[in-house]
Amino acid sequence: MVRSSAIAIPKASRPEHVRENAAAADIVLAAEDLAELDRAFAPPTRPRPLEMI
């Protein structure tokens, strides 16, 4: 997680999925990648409740 104010709660229903989630911690994104993600998925400007699915 890039922002210290955010957390992720990944779903893992199989051991393989747990390993995939753990491997994601090793991914390093360049500043350009992060900027592109922010353009596509704008960070919230204020606190808001979690959406329930």
C-alpha positions, 0 to 999 in steps of 0.5 A: 500500500502506497498511502499509509492511511489506507488498508487492504483486506484481500480475500483468499479462499485457497492457499494459492490465492494467499501466496498470490496476495503475499507476492503482491507486496513485492511489486514496486510501481514507478511514479508514472504508474502511480500517477496513471492509477490516480487519474483512473481511480481518483483518491477520495478527497474526504473520509467516507464509509466503506461500501458494502457489496 
